[in-house]
């Protein structure tokens, strides 16, 4: 790791994190997934629990 050049490190970072457009798309997908998880959690919180007689 200590012997890597700045160019090699930048290339690895680009490979790991993608382009700005790819990062923006992943962030958008994450916001959508978070919103859906919150909605499903709210639905589950309002659902009846336990057995019904």
KERO-708428 format. One record per residue: residue in three letters; chain; residue number from 1; x, y, z of N, C-alpha, C in turn. Coordinates in steps of 0.05 Angstrom, whole numbers. Atoms other than C-alpha are relative to their C-alpha. Example, Ala and Ser with C-alpha at 12.3 -4.5 7.8 and 13.67 -1.06 7.14 Angstrom:
BEGIN
{vexba ALA,A,1,{18,-24,0},{246,-90,156},{18,24,0}}
{vexba SER,A,2,{-16,-24,-1},{273,-21,143},{-15,22,14}}
This chain:
BEGIN
{vexba UNK,A,1,{16,-24,0},{0,0,0},{17,25,0}}
{vexba UNK,A,2,{-17,-24,-2},{56,49,17},{14,6,-27}}
{vexba UNK,A,3,{-14,-4,25},{87,39,-52},{-17,8,-23}}
{vexba UNK,A,4,{19,-7,22},{25,57,-92},{3,30,-6}}
{vexba UNK,A,5,{-1,-28,8},{27,121,-132},{-27,13,3}}
{vexba UNK,A,6,{26,-15,-1},{-26,175,-130},{-18,-9,-22}}
{vexba UNK,A,7,{17,8,23},{-50,154,-199},{-13,-28,5}}
{vexba UNK,A,8,{11,26,-6},{-59,82,-175},{-22,2,21}}
{vexba UNK,A,9,{21,-4,-21},{-97,105,-114},{-25,13,-12}}
{vexba UNK,A,10,{23,-13,13},{-142,150,-156},{-15,-20,-18}}
{vexba UNK,A,11,{13,20,17},{-155,93,-205},{-16,-20,18}}
{vexba UNK,A,12,{14,19,-18},{-173,47,-147},{-25,13,12}}
{vexba UNK,A,13,{23,-14,-11},{-220,100,-117},{-22,2,-21}}
{vexba UNK,A,14,{20,-1,21},{-254,109,-184},{-14,-27,-4}}
{vexba UNK,A,15,{11,27,3},{-263,34,-189},{-19,-7,23}}
{vexba UNK,A,16,{16,6,-24},{-290,29,-118},{-25,16,2}}
{vexba UNK,A,17,{22,-18,-5},{-336,89,-118},{-15,8,-25}}
{vexba UNK,A,18,{14,-7,25},{-354,99,-192},{2,29,-7}}
{vexba UNK,A,19,{1,-27,10},{-366,162,-230},{-20,16,17}}
{vexba UNK,A,20,{19,-16,-15},{-404,221,-200},{-29,-7,-8}}
{vexba UNK,A,21,{27,7,8},{-465,201,-242},{-8,-27,12}}
{vexba UNK,A,22,{6,26,-12},{-461,129,-216},{-6,4,30}}
{vexba UNK,A,23,{5,-5,-29},{-456,155,-144},{-27,13,4}}
{vexba UNK,A,24,{26,-14,-2},{-516,201,-155},{-23,-20,-4}}
{vexba UNK,A,25,{21,20,4},{-557,143,-182},{-3,-19,24}}
{vexba UNK,A,26,{1,17,-24},{-538,99,-123},{-13,15,24}}
{vexba UNK,A,27,{12,-15,-22},{-557,155,-75},{-30,3,-4}}
{vexba UNK,A,28,{28,-2,6},{-624,163,-110},{-14,-26,6}}
{vexba UNK,A,29,{11,27,-6},{-637,88,-106},{-2,-4,30}}
{vexba UNK,A,30,{0,3,-29},{-619,90,-32},{-23,16,13}}
{vexba UNK,A,31,{22,-16,-11},{-668,147,-19},{-27,-13,-5}}
{vexba UNK,A,32,{25,14,6},{-724,108,-53},{-3,-24,18}}
{vexba UNK,A,33,{2,23,-17},{-708,45,-14},{-6,8,29}}
{vexba UNK,A,34,{5,-9,-27},{-707,84,51},{-29,8,3}}
{vexba UNK,A,35,{28,-9,-1},{-775,115,36},{-18,-24,0}}
{vexba UNK,A,36,{16,24,0},{-804,47,20},{1,-15,26}}
{vexba UNK,A,37,{-3,13,-26},{-776,17,83},{-16,14,22}}
{vexba UNK,A,38,{15,-15,-20},{-806,73,125},{-30,-5,-4}}
{vexba UNK,A,39,{29,4,5},{-874,64,91},{-8,-28,9}}
{vexba UNK,A,40,{7,27,-8},{-873,-11,102},{1,-3,31}}
{vexba UNK,A,41,{-1,1,-29},{-852,-1,174},{-25,13,13}}
{vexba UNK,A,42,{24,-13,-10},{-910,47,185},{-24,-17,-3}}
{vexba UNK,A,43,{22,19,4},{-958,-3,155},{0,-22,20}}
{vexba UNK,A,44,{-3,22,-19},{-931,-58,199},{-7,9,28}}
{vexba UNK,A,45,{6,-10,-27},{-937,-15,261},{-30,3,4}}
{vexba UNK,A,46,{29,-3,-3},{-1011,-4,247},{-15,-26,-3}}
{vexba UNK,A,47,{13,26,4},{-1026,-77,233},{-8,-13,27}}
{vexba UNK,A,48,{7,14,-25},{-1063,-118,286},{20,-22,7}}
{vexba UNK,A,49,{-19,20,-9},{-1020,-164,327},{-14,-22,15}}
{vexba UNK,A,50,{11,22,-16},{-1032,-231,360},{-21,-15,-15}}
{vexba UNK,A,51,{21,16,12},{-1086,-281,348},{-27,14,3}}
{vexba UNK,A,52,{28,-11,-1},{-1157,-262,333},{-18,-23,8}}
{vexba UNK,A,53,{19,20,-10},{-1212,-299,368},{-23,-3,-18}}
